[in-house]
Amino acid sequence: MTVRFVTGNEGKVREARAYLEGIDPVEQIEYDYTEVQCDSLAEIAAYGAREAFEELGSDDPVLVDDAGLFVDALGGFPGPYSAYVEDTVGVERLWRLAEAEENRRARFRTVLAYADENGTETFDGTVAGTLVAPRGDGGFGYDPIFEYNGQTMAEMSTEEKNAISHRGRALAAFTEWYADR
């Protein structure tokens, strides 16, 4: 059986392949599933996985992920709307919103949704940190303002970042479940 990871991001596929190595192969599939708008990453990912599984027409299971940055002082904003906020408001302006807050705790979350003929399961991964003034030249998105153990994600190497990755944590939970099926 092949796990079909529905994403345009080759980096996500490489990470999934590393976790599922020796269990099942992972194939990258580009499919533009409907991304429902709601406050739940799990609902968004599960809807996309179910739709992709049904529309792609194979017995092979499908994996879809959704992720976001959740800022405590902003009531979890931008959360599931993180990509939209990054594109429209920008990382610097989100930092300026959080800068005035005493509590700058935040977390990156990823929810992986797995769909097959038996239904849909979701798996959550989280990494907690603090928002800080932008630092670092690496990474992407909110990495320059998200600090974990004294370093922003943009200051970390790919290996350091992957070692604490919210997606990696979700993939680890998924892999444990999947291997025991």
N, C-alpha and C positions, 0 to 999 in steps of 0.2 A: 504494500500500500504506500502511496505517496501523499504527504501532507502538502496541500496547496496553500501557500502563504500569499494572500491577496494584498499586494503592496507594490508601489513603484520604487521603493527604497531598497536597493541592493544590500545596504548595510544591515538592515533588519533581517534580511534573508540569511546573510552570513552568520549573524548571531543565532538565529533559529537552527541553522544547520549544525552549528557547534554544539548546541544543547541536544539535538536529536541524533547526533552521530552514533551509528551503530544500532539505532532503533528503526527509523524509517527515513527515506530521503525527503528533502524539502524542495519543492518546485515553486519558483516565483511566478505568480499570475498577476497580470495587470487587468483589472476589471473595475469599472467605475460604478460601484454599488451606491445606493442611496444612503446618504449620511443624514439620519434623522436629527432634528434639533431638539435636544432636551438636556437636562442637567445631570444625566447619568452616563458616565463612560461605558458602563456595562450594557445599558440598553442600546447605545449607539453601536458598539462593537457587535453585540449579539444580533441586532437587526441586519447589519451589513454582512455578517457571516452566514446567516440563514439565507438571505437573498442571494449571495454569491453561490452558496452550495446549490440552491435550487436552479439558478440560471445557468451555471456553468456545465451542468449536465454530465456528471460523472459520479461514481460511487466513492471516489477519493474525498477525504474530508478537507475542510477549508478552515484556515486560520486568518483572522482579521484582528487588528489592534487599533485602539484609540488611546490617546494620551493627553495629558494636560498638566499645567502648573496651577496649583491651588494655594492661594495666599490667605493665611488665617485672618489677618486684620481686614481683609477685603471680602470677608464672607465666602472664601473659596474661589473668588474671581481671580483669573479668567476661566479656570477649570476647563470644561469641555469646549470652551470657545477660544482656547489659547491660540490656535493657528490664526483665527480671524483677528483676534486682538493684536497679535504680532504683526500681521499684514496691514492693519488699519491704524492702530494706535502706535505700535512700535515698542520695542524692549525698553528703550530709554524713558519713554513716557510712563510705562508701567512702573519702572523703578521710581520715578518721581512721585507717583501715587503712594507707593509703599514707604518711601524715604521718610515721610513725616510721621509714620506710625512707630509707636514704641515696640510693638510686637511685629517683627518681620519674619516670623516663622513661615515656612512654605514647604510644599512637597510636590515632587513630580510623581505622577501616577500613570501607570499603563494598565489597561485591561485588555487581555487577549480573549477572543471569543473563538471557540472551536465548534464547528457544525458538521454533522454527518447525518446519515439516514435516521439515527436514533434521537436527534435533538441537538441542543446547543448547551455548551458549558462555558463559563467564564473564569478567568484566572487573573488575580490582581497582583501588581508589584508596585511598591512605593519606596521612595528615598526621601527622607526628611532633611531639610537644611534651612538656611536663612538667606533672605534677600540682602544684597550688598550693592554698593556702587559698582558699575561695570568694570571688570578686570579680565585680562587674558585675551589671547588671539585665536584660540582654538574653538572647537565645537560649533554649535549653531544655535539659533533661536535664543532661548532665555539663558543659555549656559553662562554668559558673562556676568549675570546678576545673581546666580544661584550658587551659594557657597555651602560646601560640605567639608567638615573637618579642616577648616582654615583655607581651603582652596576653592576657587570657583570652578565649575565644570569646564569653563573655557581655558583654565590654567592647567588642566589635567591632560595627560596623554590619553590616547584612545584606550590603552590597556587599563589605566587607572579608572577611567570613566566606566568602562565595561564591567569592571570588578564590582561596582556598586550600582550598576544600572537598574532603574525601575523596570525596564523592559526585560532585563536579564532575570530579575526576581520573578516576574510574571512567567517568563519562559521556564524557569526552574520549577515553579509550582505546576505548570502545564505538563512538563516533561515527566515529573514524578507521577502525576495522574495518568498520563498517556501510556507510560511504560507498564503500569499495573493493570491496564484494561484487559 
